[in-house]
Amino acid sequence: MFTEAMIPPLFYVGALVLSALAGIALALLLLLKAAPVPGARLLALFLAGVAIWSGGQALPPLFGPVSDGAVGTLLALAPLPSAVFVHLVLAFVRCGATGPLVGVAYGLAVAATILGMVVDPGQVVAWRGFRGVFIPSTAGWVVIGVCGLLSVAGHLRLFKGWLDLTGLRRRQAAAICCSSLIGLISLTGFAFPPLGIDAYPWPVLGLPFYSVALVYGILRYQLMDVNLWVRRMLVWLLLMGLMAAAATLVMAWPLAAGTPFAGLETWLLMMGMTFIMLAILKPLRFIADRLVFPGGEVSAADLKRWREDLAVPADWPALLDRASALIGLRLGLPVNVRLEAAEGPMPALVLSRDVRGWCCHLVGWDDAPPGPRYAAGLFASCLAEAAARLDRAEVLARAERERQQEARLAELGQLAATVAHDLRNPLNIITMAATGAPLEVRTEIAEQVNRMEMLVRDVMDYAGTARLELSPLLVADAVALAMSGLPGLRVETDIDPELSIRADSRRLRQVLVNLLENAAAHGQRLAVMAEEVGDAVRIHICDDGPGVPTDIRDRLFQPFVSRRPSGTGLGLAIVARIMEAHGGTVALGNRSGWSTCLTLTFPDRMENRI
């Protein structure tokens, strides 16, 4: 029959069992959810050791002296989790590196464990209404002393690390110290019986908080599942604490009045308290949400500040970083903010654009409490507005750049036309005036006049609008047409006869002729190769010449940059303009066996089939 005397041991055992269950559950959570997090496996192993030890300490109050052997064995094994703790601390502080101290810790733990196994570490005796508590022998105190020594060594190294660390790792080190303080206070309750302290071992009731605080403090910034589990654990701990307080009051009141309740009345009261506790479960969840997930309430001032902060970034990487920092700071956990095409951890805010415009979706928030999810949803709406604003700004900036470029090119075109008109007549006069000059002079004049004519033509080509008449073309036919205008030029080809693109035939011939002439001016062996890469077609024009000088590689396709002494410096710039008009690119590539390769890339291969 249930009596008042059974209540103190019941809560004592309940705290130990809850601590064991929390340790096992958190260890499994770490192994399943946080395996990639550095140190997660060591932390899981340590929690498993704490859970086994806590469960073992619940045996004496439940079974009395018959549990003597099992409890003694568990006490003998206690130094092993302490050594794991030292290993965990060193790996955390030194970013994975451990050193010889870990070996010393494990060696000392194994020696203490052997001592506890060989020599009786203590016995279970009745105490203050408990069916049994463990009283250590001299050997048992030695084992406990080794546990304490390892714990002190770990915490001293952790404290030094806290002084040296910064940022997140500094906060994590502080969290480990705080959780250890909870554990230390809780463990003092086990010292009451062997030290002869005639008081209820109330510190043990706080032991379930130890594992939860340890994991929460380390991983709250790295794993949302930890926050969710801690929230549930905190609800039950608050509920258990209120039930314990209510039970104490219910039992103390009739005892103080001198009219103790009968068993039936006691059970009815306990059932009534249970229903009351279930009724207040929702408010307790609200409290736990506010403790574990701060920042669930969003005011108009918060929305205004978010919009102002998100309006500052001028490009997408800066916007994503700023958004991640803002929402992470508000909710106290890392939130990955990314574009739809990118992959990343959870939880996340994912930006995407459809026919309706920019929107932001919450991904990986299914188990999040209503408060943080609500705050994240409001933040997501502000982020979508910022994304739309940035997108419009980029479109306007791009349009303005294109307008300015077209204006400059139109001005350059007018200038080129004027220069061409004003130069050609004098050039013709110079040519005719040189007819009576010696052959060497006439040859030199003709050569220089041709160079000036070529420069004028190139300037007009570069400044002119690249208007295209697109049509399906076979790459092999386009290359053959370009080579027909370069008689005597030997070129190796490797082109699929069925490979096609959509391009302007005249402009493509101009590009290929330009690149082939450029290659022939530097190399003895030339090649044109084409390949299909995804939905794009790439044409490679290669030579075995000396290669492109390093000082012009980065600006090879800019105007008036040439690797030929006799070149105008506009040939490759014209190629780049024509490829840009096609929606493609030209780039300096790298192919085995060739010193120089210029690669033309035509996109949207699937739309270019003949």
Secondary structure, 3 states (H helix, E strand, C coil): CCCHHHHHHHHHHHHHHHHHHHHHHHHHHHHHHCCCCCCHHHHHHHHHHHHHHHHHHCHHHHHHHHHHHHHHHHHHHCHHHHHHHHHHHHHHHCCCCCCHHHHHHHHHHHHHHHHHHHCCCEEEEEECCEEEEEEECHHHHHHHHHHHHHHHHHHHHHHHHHHHCCHHHHHHHHHHHHHHHHHHHHHHHHHCCCCCCCCCCHHHHHCHHHHHHHHHHHHCCCCHHHHHHHHHHHHHHHHHHHHHHHHHHHHHHHHHHCCCCCHHHHHHHHHHHHHHHHHCHHHHHHHHHHHHCCCCCCCHHHHHHHHHHHCCCCCHHHHHHHHHHHHHHHHCCCCEEEECCCCCCCCEEEEEEECCEEEEEEECCCCCCHHHHHHHHHHHHHHHHHHHHHHHHHHHHHHHHHHHHHHHHHHHHHHHHHHHHHHHHHHHHHHHHHHHCCHHHHHHHHHHHHHHHHHHHHHHHHHCCCCCCEEEEEHHHHHHHHHHCCCCCCEEEECCCCCEEEEEHHHHHHHHHHHHHHHHCCCCCEEEEEEEECCEEEEEEEECCCCCCCCCHHHCCCCCCCCCCCCCCCHHHHHHHHHHHCCCEEEEECCCCCCEEEEEEECCHHHHCC
